[in-house]
Amino acid sequence: MPGAYVQATPPRRRWPVAGAVFVVVASVTVGFVVYAQSKVIDSPRIAPIGANATTVYDTFVGPAGQRVDPALWTTRPDDSAVVDNGVQRYSTSQDNASVDGAGHLSITAQRVADGVTSAELTSTSAFTFGRVEARIELPVGGGLYPAFRLISTDLTTTGEPVGTIDAVEPTGDGDYRSGISTTPDGGSSTSIMPLPSSDGYHVYWIERGPGVVTTGIDSTVVHRATADDLGGSSANWVFDQPFRVQIDLRVGTTPSDPTESIALPAAMSIDWVRTRSD
């Protein structure tokens, strides 16, 4: 239901895990896109015009400092404990997540009296086959871990771990990766992004069809995964079910990381989030 938080803890990083299969792209295919019908669950939609039209999920219109639309997004509740092996605490403060008055969402990590706070947003709607994309400017600097992903709705009933599709996520060594992960026994399949990701706005996207996930940046395909990349077992393939959009900015890799060297405040700017449908 709108405004209800759908996640108890953020998806933990599982790269690598035992039995994981990594696929690193040496040469990049340009322009490969898999189109399928997009299904939106429990959310009003803007009717697309024509085949493969863009359906706008959010363009973040509003005065500077306004909270995101609670009918579209839930914000991770205030957390008094450091989570996900980072140094930040997640917060619902408008200082950490709000629109900027110019049609963007800003997720900001900042220092406060008792540490570092940031925000994590999850869509109230869930999506099946088709395309989800967002135009994002990632923050620049060491110790910052912005992510745009899809996460399985199973999280609300089974808890972690669940299927995760990362459109973009830092590796921790200066690169960004894109790909899929499931339970530790199910494995992972990822590729390193071939293009710079911190030089302005880029469109990060995920395409899903039955038995296949494709991710990319702008017009370039970064990764394509099928059940064969997870050992060929259909039991490991959990990516044909509804997933929610999740956007967050984590700080640091362990709670003991010094924060003095991390340039804060730092913001992740999202221009829009869209889906594709027939």
Residue frames relative to the residue before (quaternion, step in Angstrom):
aa qw qx qy qz dx dy dz
M 1.0000 0.0000 0.0000 0.0000 0.00 0.00 0.00
P 0.6071 -0.5836 0.3769 0.3857 3.62 -1.01 0.73
G 0.8018 0.2804 -0.2321 0.4739 3.49 -1.02 0.90
A 0.6051 0.5440 -0.3723 0.4464 3.60 1.21 -0.20
Y 0.4340 -0.6959 0.5045 0.2699 3.54 -0.90 0.89
V 0.2351 -0.8227 0.5097 0.0896 3.57 -0.81 0.99
Q 0.7585 0.3277 -0.2065 0.5241 3.59 1.17 0.06
A 0.3544 -0.7493 0.5211 0.2036 3.55 -0.85 0.94
T 0.7815 -0.0026 0.0137 0.6237 3.57 1.05 -0.78
P 0.5443 -0.6264 0.4287 0.3572 3.61 -1.08 0.57
P 0.6031 -0.5557 0.4059 0.4034 3.59 -1.17 0.45
R 0.3415 -0.7367 0.5413 0.2185 3.56 -0.77 0.97
R 0.5388 -0.6323 0.4513 0.3259 3.51 -1.09 0.69
R 0.0825 -0.8052 0.5871 0.0144 3.54 -0.85 0.94
W 0.4671 0.6687 -0.4433 0.3718 3.59 0.86 0.92
P 0.5465 -0.4259 -0.6944 0.1943 1.68 -0.79 2.33
V 0.2265 -0.7325 0.6110 0.1970 3.54 -1.35 0.01
A 0.6625 -0.4906 0.3645 0.4331 3.54 -1.25 0.31
G 0.8145 0.2222 -0.1865 0.5024 3.53 -0.89 0.96
A 0.4508 0.6997 -0.4563 0.3147 3.59 1.23 0.07
V 0.2262 -0.7404 0.6163 0.1444 3.50 -1.21 0.59
F 0.1288 -0.8000 0.5834 0.0549 3.55 -0.62 1.10
V 0.1082 -0.7710 0.6257 0.0478 3.53 -0.99 0.88
V 0.0793 -0.8111 0.5794 0.0120 3.57 -0.41 1.19
V 0.3530 -0.7590 0.5149 0.1851 3.54 -0.72 1.08
A 0.2176 -0.7779 0.5782 0.1144 3.56 -0.71 1.08
S 0.7674 0.0793 -0.0651 0.6329 3.55 1.09 -0.67
V 0.3419 -0.7869 0.4930 0.1445 3.54 -0.87 0.98
T 0.3277 -0.7159 0.5832 0.1996 3.53 -0.94 0.91
V 0.2259 -0.7911 0.5580 0.1086 3.56 -0.82 0.97
G 0.8444 0.2592 -0.1737 0.4355 3.51 -1.05 0.83
F 0.4983 0.6431 -0.4478 0.3709 3.62 1.21 0.09
V 0.0982 0.7928 -0.5900 0.1168 3.57 -0.59 1.14
V 0.2287 -0.7553 0.6001 0.1305 3.55 -0.92 0.91
Y 0.1494 -0.7987 0.5790 0.0670 3.58 -0.63 1.09
A 0.1097 0.7590 -0.6366 0.0819 3.54 -1.01 0.86
Q 0.6374 -0.5401 0.3728 0.4038 3.53 -1.22 0.29
S 0.2724 -0.7588 0.5727 0.1486 3.55 -0.98 0.88
K 0.1302 -0.7886 0.5992 0.0452 3.55 -0.89 0.98
V 0.1396 -0.7875 0.5976 0.0568 3.56 -0.76 1.03
I 0.2263 -0.8035 0.5429 0.0914 3.55 -0.78 1.06
D 0.8753 0.0249 -0.0233 0.4824 3.56 -1.01 0.91
S 0.6566 0.4651 -0.3534 0.4772 3.59 0.82 0.88
P 0.4943 -0.6211 0.5065 0.3369 3.59 -1.02 0.70
R 0.1714 -0.7951 0.5756 0.0847 3.57 -1.05 0.69
I 0.3895 -0.6402 0.6005 0.2791 3.50 -1.29 0.49
A 0.4340 -0.7326 0.4507 0.2678 3.58 -0.52 1.14
P 0.3919 -0.7194 0.5171 0.2480 3.62 -0.77 0.98
I 0.3206 -0.7213 0.5828 0.1933 3.55 -1.21 0.56
G 0.8330 0.0741 -0.0807 0.5423 3.56 -0.40 1.20
A 0.6829 -0.4899 0.3591 0.4058 3.53 -1.35 0.21
N 0.8532 0.1164 -0.1073 0.4969 3.54 -1.14 0.78
A 0.2934 0.7624 -0.5245 0.2400 3.57 1.08 0.64
T 0.5169 -0.6319 0.4811 0.3193 3.53 -1.27 0.39
T 0.1852 -0.7466 0.6304 0.1041 3.54 -0.97 0.93
V 0.3057 -0.7706 0.5329 0.1694 3.57 -0.59 1.13
Y 0.2363 -0.7576 0.5911 0.1438 3.58 -0.84 0.96
D 0.7758 -0.1937 0.1375 0.5846 3.60 0.88 -0.88
T 0.1458 -0.7775 0.6069 0.0765 3.55 -1.08 0.85
F 0.4226 -0.7725 0.4139 0.2310 3.58 1.31 0.33
V 0.2345 0.7715 -0.5403 0.2408 3.53 0.89 1.05
G 0.4610 0.6578 -0.5110 0.3061 3.55 -1.01 0.85
P 0.6420 -0.5231 0.3806 0.4116 3.57 -1.24 0.24
A 0.6447 -0.5353 0.3819 0.3899 3.55 -1.18 0.59
G 0.7917 0.2970 -0.2404 0.4767 3.55 -0.93 0.96
Q 0.5156 0.6452 -0.4242 0.3713 3.59 1.24 -0.14
R 0.5051 -0.6427 0.4848 0.3112 3.56 -1.08 0.74
V 0.5869 -0.5519 0.4439 0.3924 3.56 -1.24 0.37
D 0.6330 -0.5475 0.3967 0.3771 3.55 -1.26 0.51
P 0.3543 -0.7665 0.4898 0.2170 3.64 -0.51 1.09
A 0.5708 0.5683 -0.3934 0.4433 3.59 1.24 -0.18
L 0.7361 0.4004 -0.2097 0.5039 3.57 1.24 -0.46
W 0.8176 0.1696 -0.0383 0.5490 3.59 1.06 -0.76
T 0.1701 -0.7126 0.6618 0.1590 3.51 -1.29 0.50
T 0.2863 -0.7471 0.5796 0.1544 3.54 -1.08 0.81
R 0.5306 -0.6287 0.4549 0.3411 3.56 -0.88 0.90
P 0.4912 -0.6900 0.4367 0.3032 3.61 -0.75 0.98
D 0.6625 -0.4798 0.3874 0.4253 3.54 -1.26 0.41
D 0.1052 -0.8000 0.5906 0.0007 3.51 -0.84 1.05
S 0.3018 -0.7876 0.5116 0.1640 3.57 -0.55 1.14
A 0.7018 0.4204 -0.2602 0.5129 3.57 1.28 -0.19
V 0.5130 -0.5988 0.5135 0.3385 3.54 -1.20 0.57
V 0.0877 -0.8195 0.5662 0.0108 3.58 -0.88 0.95
D 0.8205 0.2804 -0.1976 0.4573 3.52 -1.41 0.27
N 0.6091 -0.6077 0.3374 0.3821 3.58 1.06 0.77
G 0.5229 0.6208 -0.4321 0.3931 3.58 1.13 0.45
V 0.5365 -0.6004 0.4656 0.3672 3.53 -1.28 -0.33
Q 0.6159 0.5779 -0.3431 0.4109 3.58 1.25 -0.27
R 0.2704 -0.6681 0.6511 0.2379 3.49 -1.43 0.24
Y 0.4076 -0.6937 0.5266 0.2745 3.58 -1.01 0.72
S 0.0941 -0.8088 0.5801 -0.0232 3.53 -1.01 0.93
T 0.3840 -0.7041 0.5466 0.2408 3.57 -1.22 0.54
S 0.3756 0.7534 -0.4722 0.2613 3.59 1.26 0.08
Q 0.5204 -0.6239 0.4864 0.3214 3.56 -1.12 0.69
D 0.5550 0.5890 -0.3976 0.4324 3.58 1.20 -0.28
N 0.7228 0.4226 -0.2355 0.4934 3.58 1.21 -0.48
A 0.8025 0.0237 -0.0121 0.5961 3.61 1.13 -0.52
S 0.3391 0.7080 -0.5579 0.2693 3.56 -0.58 1.19
V 0.5319 -0.5814 0.4853 0.3789 3.55 -1.28 0.21
D 0.4396 -0.7468 0.4510 0.2138 3.56 -1.12 0.70
G 0.5801 -0.6007 0.3727 0.4046 3.60 1.27 0.04
A 0.7205 0.3760 -0.2326 0.5342 3.58 1.30 -0.14
G 0.6697 -0.5333 0.2952 0.4242 3.57 1.16 0.54
H 0.6280 0.4971 -0.3559 0.4815 3.58 1.12 0.62
L 0.3416 -0.6622 0.6181 0.2502 3.51 -1.34 0.42
S 0.1314 -0.7746 0.6141 0.0741 3.57 -0.94 0.90
I 0.0900 -0.7371 0.6679 0.0492 3.53 -0.88 1.04
T 0.0641 -0.8505 0.5195 -0.0509 3.54 -0.37 1.30
A 0.2113 -0.7292 0.6391 0.1231 3.52 -1.02 0.94
Q 0.0733 0.8167 -0.5641 0.0970 3.56 -0.79 0.98
R 0.4969 -0.6202 0.5125 0.3254 3.51 -1.30 0.39
V 0.0639 -0.7536 0.6533 0.0362 3.53 -1.13 0.77
A 0.7627 -0.4056 0.2364 0.4448 3.56 -1.28 0.16
D 0.8039 0.2738 -0.1355 0.5104 3.58 0.99 -0.79
G 0.8312 -0.1304 0.0445 0.5386 3.60 1.07 0.60
V 0.6069 -0.5136 0.4460 0.4111 3.55 -1.06 -0.88
T 0.0979 -0.7899 0.6035 0.0487 3.58 -0.98 0.86
S 0.0093 0.7640 -0.6451 0.0039 3.53 -1.26 0.54
A 0.3906 -0.7244 0.5204 0.2278 3.60 -1.25 -0.20
E 0.1309 -0.7477 0.6461 0.0795 3.50 -1.35 0.49
L 0.1062 -0.8021 0.5873 0.0202 3.59 -0.77 1.08
T 0.0824 -0.7766 0.6240 0.0282 3.56 -1.09 0.82
S 0.4784 -0.6852 0.4645 0.2930 3.58 -0.88 0.91
T 0.4642 -0.6561 0.5168 0.2949 3.55 -1.15 0.64
S 0.6689 0.4623 -0.2880 0.5059 3.57 1.20 -0.49
A 0.2251 -0.7381 0.6171 0.1541 3.52 -1.26 0.51
F 0.2283 -0.7916 0.5627 0.0679 3.55 -1.10 0.78
T 0.2389 -0.7458 0.5994 0.1660 3.56 -1.13 0.67
F 0.8491 -0.1022 0.0577 0.5150 3.60 -0.86 -0.89
G 0.5467 0.5899 -0.4731 0.3596 3.53 -1.12 0.74
R 0.6082 -0.5647 0.4398 0.3432 3.53 -1.17 -0.63
V 0.0408 -0.7350 0.6758 0.0373 3.51 -1.18 0.77
E 0.0508 0.8075 -0.5823 0.0790 3.57 -0.83 0.96
A 0.0669 -0.7776 0.6241 0.0355 3.53 -1.25 0.52
R 0.3076 -0.7149 0.5968 0.1952 3.54 -1.12 0.76
I 0.0365 0.8393 -0.5254 0.1345 3.53 -0.35 1.34
E 0.1740 -0.7093 0.6673 0.1462 3.51 -1.25 0.64
L 0.2730 -0.7873 0.5351 0.1393 3.56 -0.54 1.18
P 0.5056 -0.6353 0.4762 0.3378 3.59 -1.07 0.61
V 0.3463 -0.7299 0.5572 0.1919 3.54 -1.16 0.66
G 0.5979 0.5830 -0.4213 0.3537 3.56 -0.97 0.83
G 0.5628 -0.6122 0.4443 0.3333 3.53 -1.15 0.63
G 0.7806 0.3528 -0.2595 0.4460 3.53 -1.18 0.63
L 0.6279 0.5157 -0.3345 0.4774 3.60 1.30 0.05
Y 0.0784 -0.8184 0.5690 -0.0188 3.56 -0.84 1.04
P 0.0056 0.8083 -0.5872 0.0436 3.60 0.23 1.26
A 0.0143 -0.8087 0.5880 -0.0073 3.58 -1.07 0.66
F 0.0893 -0.7295 0.6759 0.0557 3.51 -1.27 0.72
R 0.1348 0.8187 -0.5304 0.1740 3.56 -0.48 1.19
L 0.3222 -0.6478 0.6276 0.2875 3.49 -1.45 -0.08
I 0.0708 -0.7982 0.5980 0.0180 3.57 -0.98 0.85
S 0.5695 -0.6514 0.3927 0.3118 3.54 -0.92 0.98
T 0.4993 -0.6442 0.4960 0.2994 3.54 -1.12 0.71
D 0.4764 0.6664 -0.4408 0.3670 3.60 1.24 -0.15
L 0.5053 0.6783 -0.4154 0.3347 3.57 1.20 -0.47
T 0.6655 0.5310 -0.3097 0.4234 3.58 1.01 -0.79
T 0.7566 0.3636 -0.2035 0.5039 3.59 1.18 -0.47
T 0.7871 0.3193 -0.1601 0.5030 3.58 0.99 -0.77
G 0.3832 -0.7007 0.5104 0.3190 3.58 1.14 -0.51
E 0.6844 -0.4701 0.3504 0.4334 3.53 -1.30 -0.13
P 0.6351 -0.1881 -0.7407 -0.1126 1.49 -2.27 1.09
V 0.1125 -0.7660 0.6289 0.0704 3.55 -1.24 0.54
G 0.6929 -0.4653 0.3401 0.4332 3.55 -1.29 0.11
T 0.0329 -0.7832 0.6206 -0.0206 3.54 -1.04 0.90
I 0.1058 -0.7614 0.6367 0.0606 3.56 -1.05 0.85
D 0.1520 -0.8043 0.5710 0.0625 3.57 -0.48 1.18
A 0.2936 -0.7244 0.5970 0.1804 3.56 -0.78 1.04
V 0.7716 -0.1080 0.0798 0.6218 3.56 1.06 -0.80
E 0.1448 0.7592 -0.6215 0.1283 3.54 -1.03 0.93
P 0.4659 -0.6766 0.4823 0.3042 3.63 -0.91 0.80
T 0.4275 -0.6950 0.5196 0.2534 3.54 -1.17 0.64
G 0.5331 -0.6208 0.4145 0.3981 3.57 1.18 -0.49
D 0.7445 0.3430 -0.2153 0.5307 3.57 1.26 -0.19
G 0.7422 -0.4209 0.2132 0.4759 3.56 1.15 0.61
D 0.6689 0.4599 -0.3015 0.5002 3.59 1.23 -0.27
Y 0.2950 -0.6969 0.6109 0.2324 3.52 -1.41 0.07
R 0.1575 -0.7889 0.5876 0.0871 3.55 -1.09 0.67
S 0.1621 -0.7570 0.6276 0.0823 3.49 -1.37 0.32
G 0.4073 0.7174 -0.4960 0.2708 3.58 -0.96 0.77
I 0.5593 -0.6097 0.4677 0.3112 3.53 -1.31 -0.37
S 0.0013 0.7621 -0.6457 -0.0475 3.53 -1.29 0.40
T 0.1424 -0.7666 0.6205 0.0837 3.52 -1.21 0.57
T 0.7854 -0.2315 0.1763 0.5463 3.61 -1.00 -0.63
P 0.6747 -0.4941 0.3349 0.4342 3.62 -1.14 0.39
D 0.6777 0.4709 -0.2992 0.4790 3.59 1.02 -0.70
G 0.6578 0.5434 -0.3086 0.4204 3.58 1.15 -0.57
G 0.4386 -0.7355 0.4211 0.2988 3.57 1.17 -0.54
S 0.3298 -0.7183 0.5872 0.1743 3.49 -1.43 -0.03
S 0.0799 -0.7663 0.6353 0.0519 3.54 -1.28 0.40
T 0.0999 0.8257 -0.5388 0.1341 3.59 -0.48 1.19
S 0.1497 -0.7423 0.6390 0.1353 3.51 -1.40 0.20
I 0.4677 -0.6407 0.5278 0.3037 3.54 -1.22 0.54
M 0.4810 -0.6664 0.4835 0.3013 3.59 -0.94 0.86
P 0.3587 -0.7776 0.4790 0.1931 3.59 -0.75 1.02
L 0.7183 0.4203 -0.2371 0.5012 3.58 1.23 -0.26
P 0.5738 -0.5600 0.4399 0.4045 3.60 -1.11 0.46
S 0.2121 -0.8168 0.5304 0.0806 3.56 -0.92 0.91
S 0.7029 0.4397 -0.2614 0.4943 3.60 1.24 -0.01
D 0.5444 0.6223 -0.3872 0.4080 3.58 1.13 0.62
G 0.7898 -0.1811 0.0980 0.5777 3.57 0.94 0.84
Y 0.7265 -0.4239 0.3103 0.4430 3.53 -1.30 -0.24
H 0.0003 0.7520 -0.6592 0.0000 3.52 -1.18 0.78
V 0.3903 -0.6776 0.5646 0.2642 3.55 -1.25 0.46
Y 0.1095 -0.7757 0.6210 0.0234 3.55 -0.65 1.19
W 0.0048 -0.8441 0.5325 -0.0620 3.57 -0.75 0.99
I 0.1773 -0.7392 0.6422 0.0989 3.50 -1.39 0.47
E 0.1003 -0.7627 0.6373 0.0458 3.58 -0.93 0.98
R 0.0317 -0.7988 0.6006 0.0085 3.56 -0.96 0.89
G 0.0306 0.7427 -0.6687 0.0194 3.49 -1.11 0.90
P 0.7069 -0.4322 0.2996 0.4730 3.60 -1.18 0.15
G 0.8643 0.0790 -0.0821 0.4898 3.57 -0.66 1.12
V 0.7592 0.3042 -0.1996 0.5396 3.60 1.17 0.21
V 0.0758 -0.7560 0.6492 0.0367 3.55 -1.16 0.79
T 0.0374 -0.7805 0.6241 -0.0013 3.57 -0.92 0.96
T 0.0803 -0.7933 0.6029 0.0279 3.57 -0.94 0.90
G 0.0542 0.8225 -0.5638 0.0516 3.56 -1.16 0.51
I 0.3057 -0.6957 0.6142 0.2127 3.47 -1.44 0.03
D 0.8201 -0.0134 -0.0579 0.5692 3.56 -0.76 1.10
S 0.7893 -0.2781 0.2023 0.5087 3.65 -0.68 -1.00
T 0.5998 0.5869 -0.3388 0.4254 3.59 1.27 0.14
V 0.3598 -0.6973 0.5795 0.2202 3.55 -0.97 0.92
V 0.2264 -0.7775 0.5752 0.1160 3.57 -0.90 0.96
H 0.8239 -0.0351 0.0879 0.5588 3.58 0.83 -0.93
R 0.0430 -0.7585 0.6493 0.0337 3.52 -1.20 0.66
A 0.0170 -0.8226 0.5664 -0.0467 3.58 -0.76 1.04
T 0.0591 -0.7508 0.6571 0.0332 3.52 -1.22 0.74
A 0.7265 -0.4087 0.3017 0.4628 3.57 -1.28 -0.02
D 0.5679 0.6016 -0.3857 0.4084 3.60 1.12 -0.53
D 0.6522 0.5158 -0.3140 0.4583 3.58 1.13 -0.61
L 0.7092 0.3741 -0.2442 0.5454 3.57 1.29 -0.18
G 0.7299 -0.4426 0.2261 0.4693 3.53 1.06 0.78
G 0.5472 -0.6608 0.3764 0.3497 3.56 1.28 0.14
S 0.5453 0.6266 -0.3963 0.3912 3.58 1.26 0.04
S 0.4236 -0.7051 0.5067 0.2581 3.57 -0.80 1.00
A 0.5823 0.5885 -0.3755 0.4167 3.59 1.17 -0.50
N 0.6650 0.4948 -0.2988 0.4729 3.58 1.16 -0.56
W 0.6403 0.5325 -0.3253 0.4480 3.58 1.21 -0.43
V 0.0380 0.8299 -0.5484 0.0951 3.57 -0.21 1.30
F 0.5276 0.7032 -0.3461 0.3278 3.56 1.29 0.25
D 0.5642 0.5829 -0.3972 0.4292 3.59 1.23 0.35
Q 0.6012 0.5576 -0.3496 0.4533 3.59 1.26 0.20
P 0.6916 -0.4753 0.3144 0.4438 3.61 -1.20 0.17
F 0.0720 -0.7659 0.6388 0.0132 3.52 -1.12 0.88
R 0.3197 -0.7223 0.5796 0.2004 3.55 -1.24 0.53
V 0.4953 -0.6224 0.5173 0.3158 3.54 -1.26 0.52
Q 0.0006 -0.7870 0.6170 -0.0017 3.56 -1.04 0.79
I 0.0577 -0.7749 0.6292 -0.0143 3.55 -1.00 0.98
D 0.1852 0.7971 -0.5635 0.1131 3.58 -0.79 0.90
L 0.2384 -0.7314 0.6212 0.1495 3.52 -1.35 0.31
R 0.0909 -0.7952 0.5995 0.0032 3.52 -0.46 1.29
V 0.2356 -0.7658 0.5859 0.1211 3.57 -1.17 0.59
G 0.8329 0.1627 -0.1408 0.5099 3.57 -0.85 0.99
T 0.4100 -0.7174 0.5158 0.2261 3.53 -1.31 0.33
T 0.7756 0.0983 -0.0830 0.6180 3.58 1.22 -0.40
P 0.6151 -0.5724 0.3831 0.3837 3.60 -1.10 0.55
S 0.6726 0.5020 -0.3026 0.4517 3.59 1.17 -0.48
D 0.4238 0.7086 -0.4700 0.3119 3.60 1.25 -0.06
P 0.4257 -0.6745 0.5261 0.2950 3.60 -0.94 0.78
T 0.3084 -0.7746 0.5251 0.1707 3.58 -0.90 0.88
E 0.4837 0.7035 -0.4302 0.2933 3.58 1.20 -0.34
S 0.7115 0.4586 -0.2641 0.4623 3.58 1.05 -0.73
I 0.5889 0.5601 -0.3765 0.4447 3.61 1.24 -0.16
A 0.3856 -0.7429 0.5044 0.2121 3.55 -0.72 1.11
L 0.1250 0.7844 -0.5889 0.1489 3.56 -0.39 1.29
P 0.4951 -0.1456 -0.8563 -0.0184 1.53 -2.18 1.26
A 0.1184 -0.7586 0.6373 0.0662 3.52 -1.30 0.53
A 0.1545 -0.8241 0.5437 0.0386 3.56 -0.89 0.94
M 0.2617 -0.6918 0.6554 0.1530 3.48 -1.27 0.73
S 0.1483 -0.8237 0.5457 0.0420 3.59 -0.57 1.16
I 0.0998 -0.7950 0.5980 0.0190 3.57 -0.78 1.08
D 0.3263 -0.7751 0.5167 0.1603 3.56 -0.62 1.17
W 0.7735 -0.1915 0.1478 0.5858 3.56 0.94 -0.91
V 0.2069 -0.7147 0.6463 0.1693 3.53 -1.39 0.26
R 0.0078 -0.8129 0.5800 -0.0526 3.57 -0.82 1.03
T 0.2163 -0.7148 0.6351 0.1975 3.51 -1.39 0.20
R 0.3098 -0.7144 0.5870 0.2217 3.56 -1.32 0.24
S 0.0486 0.8002 -0.5957 0.0499 3.56 -0.99 0.81
D 0.5369 -0.6125 0.4708 0.3390 3.56 -1.26 0.43
